[in-house]
């Protein structure tokens, strides 16, 4: 018996303990968009890491160019942004799992 794939735009029907069918919630587009931006930035920053002195100061970790100073560049925001995305994403599967029992 062949199983037909469900189109990505459609949410498959889910039954809760055999009673009535209910729609599975869709994805949160803003979280997906921010996740994509953070992933792109991670790859971009890692690519620039080996470029040396030709990269401007705002495109490297602040502490690499200014060892005795305090500050941040956009490169220093990538890891906190990743942790933010993880924190925003965890409640969705956890809540669905708890709802299933």
Helices and strands as residue ranges (DSSP letters): E 13-15, E 21-23, H 29-48, G 52-54, G 57-59, H 62-65, G 74-77, H 78-100
